[in-house]
Amino acid sequence: PEVENTLVLHRCIEVHSIFLREASEQRGPGDFLTGCKMTEPEVNPKAYPLADAQLTKTLLDLVQQGSNYKQLRKGANEATKTLNRGIAEFIVMAADAEPLEIILHLPLLCEDKNVPYVFVRSKQALGRACGVSRPVVACAVTIKEGSQLKPQIQCVQQYIERLLV
């Protein structure tokens, strides 16, 4: 059922992007949207490394699977605890946390503990991936012996580490 939901979501996104493309092609020169550019909001430069769209999708999928496998801790305080206890595989933080300083202690801790970390653009999307209805500013995917997620986690860890170099 989760795979079907994911496929339906991707199809909805495809249809929506086609609709937006067609709508933009049909605008006339007198349209009030002419010259208006839809840009992503500026991201705080302190939110480094920031995941690109493809990595964000992969991360959020893995976070969602981590939630299903009980390998996820949600929130800045919980993420800090997992780092201190040495059970964090990697940390995902939201670049739009307001103020960003509430999570900026995590990259320092991650570097001390040699744990990969990355920022995604949206705390709302991170919250949805964590399986809660509220925004989440940080989460930690945790270690679990014999986990089926181990190969995906290792792949993402390597990708994040390449971003940090």
Disulfide bonds with the S-S distance in Angstrom:
none
